[in-house]
Amino acid sequence: MTDLFTAAPDLGGNAEREEILAKWKDKPAEELLKAKVESDLYIKTLERQKDELRSDYLKQREELLAKAKFEELIDRYEKAPKDVQVAAPQANDESPKYDPKDVESLVLKKIEETKVLEKQTQNFNQVQEKLKERFGSNYLTVLREQQNSLGLSDSDVNALAQKSPEAFFRVMGLNQEPQQNFQTPPRSQQRNDNFAPRQEKRTWSWYQELKKRDYKAWSDPKTQLQMHRDSAQLGKDFEDGDFNI
């Protein structure tokens, strides 16, 4: 797998089916239609990604076969009699000649490329396992929110995961352990959901004040996800303070 946004199949069985059914059974037809369209588009994206993965696999397979042939050629050359190896070319022989050093260089290059690919796969798997460990089954949602907030493409995120797990979590802002509870505002300002002040909207300025007061809470992926939701809910009312500066 080379795409963090392609979730591994969950073998939860009927329990997961019942959970999804309970979520959607009472939704209006318009919302169900919208969800179906988005689902079909996402499936097409996954299919395209699988085609690319298959193409990469076939390409790698061809390269490994070519490497094996080169190794066999070098082995045969080294075992050949010396007089055959240094035989003088015929004056009228215009066929192209090969340099054993060039062959060896190509083989070493293929070996190095294979090692790089193996390291990238190892890094990618490490990132994916760490995401699942920290955020559970919700890790795709958290990852997508961070990606959108940073303006990165899927290929940017995947390439970063393959190159360096440490750099991935630092750049994506996911190197902090998730907090169990969001920072509790003063009791006099709490509303019924225990998340934000009763008299105060969670606008851009509200989150900027939180950033100054408690950067760790502000950088928590759960906070960033809630900020995205507040922005979508409030629309233009969210864009106060220095939002457009």
C-alpha positions as CSV (number, residue, x, y, z in Angstrom):
1,M,0.0,0.0,0.0
2,T,1.4,3.4,-0.9
3,D,-1.6,5.7,-0.1
4,L,-2.4,6.6,3.5
5,F,-5.9,7.7,2.4
6,T,-6.8,4.2,1.3
7,A,-8.0,2.5,4.5
8,A,-7.3,-1.2,5.1
9,P,-10.4,-3.4,5.1
10,D,-12.0,-3.7,8.5
11,L,-13.1,-7.2,9.4
12,G,-15.5,-6.1,12.0
13,G,-18.4,-7.9,10.2
14,N,-22.0,-7.4,11.0
15,A,-21.4,-5.0,13.9
16,E,-20.0,-2.4,11.5
17,R,-22.8,-2.9,9.0
18,E,-25.4,-2.3,11.7
19,E,-23.6,0.8,12.9
20,I,-23.6,2.2,9.3
21,L,-27.2,1.3,8.8
22,A,-28.3,3.0,12.0
23,K,-26.4,6.2,10.9
24,W,-28.1,6.5,7.5
25,K,-31.5,4.8,7.8
26,D,-33.3,8.0,8.9
27,K,-31.5,10.5,6.6
28,P,-33.5,12.4,4.0
29,A,-33.3,11.3,0.4
30,E,-31.4,14.4,-0.7
31,E,-28.6,13.7,1.8
32,L,-28.5,10.0,0.9
33,L,-28.2,11.0,-2.8
34,K,-25.3,13.4,-2.1
35,A,-23.6,10.7,0.0
36,K,-24.0,8.1,-2.7
37,V,-22.4,10.5,-5.3
38,E,-19.5,11.2,-3.1
39,S,-19.1,7.5,-2.4
40,D,-19.0,6.6,-6.1
41,L,-16.4,9.3,-6.8
42,Y,-14.3,8.0,-3.9
43,I,-14.6,4.5,-5.2
44,K,-13.3,5.6,-8.6
45,T,-10.4,7.3,-6.9
46,L,-9.5,4.1,-5.1
47,E,-9.8,2.1,-8.3
48,R,-7.4,4.6,-10.1
49,Q,-5.0,4.3,-7.2
50,K,-5.1,0.5,-7.3
51,D,-4.3,0.6,-11.0
52,E,-1.3,2.9,-10.3
53,L,-0.2,0.5,-7.6
54,R,-0.4,-2.5,-10.0
55,S,1.6,-0.6,-12.6
56,D,4.3,0.3,-10.0
57,Y,4.4,-3.4,-9.0
58,L,4.8,-4.6,-12.6
59,K,7.5,-2.0,-13.2
60,Q,9.4,-3.1,-10.1
61,R,9.1,-6.7,-11.1
62,E,10.6,-6.0,-14.5
63,E,13.5,-4.1,-12.9
64,L,14.2,-7.0,-10.5
65,L,14.1,-9.5,-13.4
66,A,16.5,-7.3,-15.3
67,K,18.8,-7.1,-12.3
68,A,18.8,-10.9,-12.1
69,K,19.7,-11.2,-15.8
70,F,22.6,-8.7,-15.3
71,E,23.9,-10.6,-12.3
72,E,23.8,-13.9,-14.4
73,L,25.6,-12.1,-17.2
74,I,28.4,-10.9,-14.9
75,D,28.7,-14.3,-13.3
76,R,29.1,-15.9,-16.7
77,Y,31.7,-13.3,-17.8
78,E,33.8,-13.8,-14.6
79,K,33.8,-17.6,-15.1
80,A,34.7,-17.5,-18.8
81,P,38.3,-18.3,-19.8
82,K,40.7,-15.3,-19.7
83,D,41.6,-15.6,-23.3
84,V,37.9,-15.3,-24.2
85,Q,37.5,-12.2,-22.1
86,V,40.5,-10.4,-23.7
87,A,40.1,-11.6,-27.2
88,A,41.0,-8.9,-29.7
89,P,38.2,-7.6,-31.8
90,Q,38.2,-8.3,-35.5
91,A,39.0,-5.3,-37.7
92,N,35.9,-5.7,-39.7
93,D,33.6,-6.4,-36.8
94,E,31.3,-3.4,-36.4
95,S,28.9,-4.9,-33.8
96,P,28.6,-2.8,-30.6
97,K,30.8,-3.8,-27.7
98,Y,29.8,-3.6,-24.0
99,D,32.0,-2.6,-21.1
100,P,31.7,-5.0,-18.1
101,K,32.1,-2.0,-15.8
102,D,29.0,-0.4,-17.3
103,V,27.0,-3.7,-16.7
104,E,28.2,-3.8,-13.1
105,S,27.2,-0.1,-12.7
106,L,23.7,-0.8,-13.9
107,V,23.4,-3.8,-11.6
108,L,24.5,-1.8,-8.6
109,K,22.1,1.0,-9.5
110,K,19.2,-1.4,-9.6
111,I,20.2,-2.9,-6.2
112,E,20.4,0.6,-4.7
113,E,17.0,1.5,-6.1
114,T,15.5,-1.7,-4.6
115,K,17.0,-0.8,-1.2
116,V,15.5,2.7,-1.4
117,L,12.1,1.2,-2.3
118,E,12.3,-1.2,0.7
119,K,13.1,1.7,3.0
120,Q,10.2,3.8,1.7
121,T,7.8,0.9,2.2
122,Q,9.1,0.4,5.8
123,N,8.7,4.2,6.6
124,F,5.2,4.2,5.1
125,N,4.0,1.2,7.2
126,Q,5.5,2.7,10.3
127,V,3.6,6.0,9.7
128,Q,0.3,4.1,9.1
129,E,0.6,2.0,12.2
130,K,1.4,5.0,14.3
131,L,-1.6,6.9,13.0
132,K,-3.9,3.9,13.8
133,E,-2.3,3.6,17.2
134,R,-2.9,7.3,18.1
135,F,-6.2,8.0,16.4
136,G,-7.8,4.5,16.0
137,S,-10.4,4.0,13.2
138,N,-10.8,7.8,12.9
139,Y,-7.2,8.4,11.7
140,L,-8.3,9.0,8.1
141,T,-10.5,11.8,9.1
142,V,-7.8,13.4,11.3
143,L,-5.2,13.0,8.5
144,R,-7.5,14.5,5.9
145,E,-8.3,17.6,8.1
146,Q,-4.6,18.2,8.7
147,Q,-3.8,17.8,5.0
148,N,-6.5,20.3,4.0
149,S,-5.4,22.8,6.6
150,L,-1.8,22.7,5.3
151,G,-2.8,22.7,1.6
152,L,-1.0,19.5,0.7
153,S,-2.0,17.0,-2.0
154,D,-2.3,13.2,-1.4
155,S,1.0,12.6,-3.2
156,D,2.7,15.2,-1.0
157,V,1.5,13.4,2.2
158,N,2.3,10.0,0.9
159,A,5.8,11.0,-0.3
160,L,6.5,12.6,3.1
161,A,5.4,9.4,4.9
162,Q,7.7,7.3,2.7
163,K,10.7,9.6,3.2
164,S,10.7,10.2,6.9
165,P,8.2,9.2,9.6
166,E,9.6,11.8,12.0
167,A,9.3,14.6,9.5
168,F,5.8,13.4,8.5
169,F,4.4,13.8,12.1
170,R,6.2,17.1,12.6
171,V,5.1,18.7,9.3
172,M,1.5,17.4,9.7
173,G,1.3,18.6,13.3
174,L,0.5,15.1,14.5
175,N,3.5,14.6,16.8
176,Q,1.6,15.5,19.9
177,E,-0.3,12.7,21.7
178,P,-4.1,13.2,21.4
179,Q,-5.7,14.8,24.5
180,Q,-8.5,13.0,26.2
181,N,-10.5,16.2,26.8
182,F,-10.6,19.6,25.2
183,Q,-9.7,22.5,27.4
184,T,-12.6,23.3,29.6
185,P,-13.7,27.0,29.5
186,P,-14.8,28.8,32.7
187,R,-18.0,27.3,34.2
188,S,-19.9,30.5,33.8
189,Q,-19.4,30.4,30.1
190,Q,-20.0,26.7,29.4
191,R,-22.8,25.6,27.2
192,N,-24.6,22.3,27.3
193,D,-22.1,20.3,25.2
194,N,-19.2,21.3,27.6
195,F,-17.1,22.4,24.7
196,A,-17.4,26.2,24.2
197,P,-18.7,29.3,26.0
198,R,-22.4,29.8,26.2
199,Q,-22.3,33.4,25.0
200,E,-19.3,33.1,22.6
201,K,-19.0,31.7,19.1
202,R,-16.0,29.7,18.2
203,T,-14.8,32.0,15.5
204,W,-11.3,32.5,14.0
205,S,-10.5,35.0,16.7
206,W,-11.6,32.5,19.4
207,Y,-9.2,29.9,18.1
208,Q,-6.4,32.5,17.8
209,E,-6.8,33.4,21.5
210,L,-6.7,29.7,22.3
211,K,-3.5,29.4,20.4
212,K,-1.9,32.1,22.5
213,R,-3.3,30.7,25.7
214,D,-2.6,27.0,25.2
215,Y,-0.7,26.1,22.0
216,K,-0.7,22.4,22.8
217,A,-4.5,22.3,23.0
218,W,-4.8,24.4,19.8
219,S,-2.5,22.2,17.8
220,D,-4.4,19.0,18.9
221,P,-5.8,17.3,15.8
222,K,-9.2,17.2,17.5
223,T,-9.2,21.0,18.0
224,Q,-8.2,21.5,14.3
225,L,-11.1,19.2,13.3
226,Q,-13.5,21.1,15.4
227,M,-12.3,24.4,14.0
228,H,-13.0,23.1,10.5
229,R,-16.5,22.1,11.5
230,D,-17.1,25.5,13.1
231,S,-15.9,27.3,10.0
232,A,-18.3,25.2,7.8
233,Q,-21.2,25.9,10.2
234,L,-20.7,29.6,10.7
235,G,-19.7,30.5,7.2
236,K,-18.7,34.1,6.8
237,D,-19.4,34.7,10.5
238,F,-16.4,32.6,11.3
239,E,-14.0,34.9,9.4
240,D,-13.5,37.6,12.0
241,G,-10.4,39.3,13.4
242,D,-7.3,39.0,11.2
243,F,-8.6,36.1,9.2
244,N,-8.2,37.8,5.8
245,I,-4.8,39.4,6.6
